[in-house]
């Protein structure tokens, strides 16, 4: 199942634009994403963007099921 979201753009001073990609709440919950977590965006090609966690905290270590 996929989740869709719209790209949002904020127009800043001097013509600078900032783009926001929103992660839908059900997806964030399924991935156990936490506030302040750092992620890395990887451009595979013009149609594929991969998101990767930079630093897994203790909650996310320990394989597919994690350790709690």
C-alpha positions in Angstrom: 0.0 0.0 0.0 1.3 3.4 -0.9 0.8 6.8 0.7 0.5 10.0 -1.3 1.2 13.5 -0.2 1.5 16.9 -1.9 4.7 18.8 -2.1 4.4 22.2 -0.3 6.5 25.3 -1.2 7.2 28.2 1.0 8.4 31.4 -0.8 11.1 33.1 1.2 12.6 36.6 0.9 14.7 37.3 -2.2 13.0 34.7 -4.2 14.3 31.7 -2.3 11.9 28.7 -2.1 11.8 25.9 0.5 10.1 22.6 -0.4 8.4 20.4 2.1 7.6 16.8 1.7 5.1 15.6 4.4 5.2 12.1 5.8 1.7 10.8 6.4 1.0 9.9 10.0 0.2 6.2 9.4 3.5 5.8 7.6 5.5 7.6 10.3 3.8 5.4 13.0 4.6 2.2 11.1 8.2 3.3 10.8 8.3 4.5 14.4 9.7 7.8 13.3 10.4 10.1 16.2 10.5 13.9 16.5 14.0 15.3 15.7 15.2 12.2 13.9 17.7 12.8 11.1 17.0 11.3 7.7 18.9 11.3 4.4 17.3 11.8 1.0 18.9 9.8 -1.8 18.0 10.5 -5.4 18.1 7.2 -7.3 16.7 8.7 -10.5 14.1 11.3 -11.4 11.3 9.0 -10.4 12.8 7.4 -7.3 13.7 9.0 -4.0 15.0 6.9 -1.1 14.7 8.0 2.5 17.2 6.5 4.9 17.7 6.9 8.7 21.1 8.4 9.4 21.4 7.3 13.0 19.3 4.6 14.5 18.6 5.2 18.1 18.5 2.3 20.6 14.7 1.9 19.9 15.4 1.0 16.2 18.5 -1.3 16.6 18.3 -5.0 16.7 17.0 -6.1 13.3 13.6 -6.0 11.7 11.6 -6.3 15.0 13.8 -4.0 17.1 14.5 -4.4 20.7 12.5 -2.8 23.5 
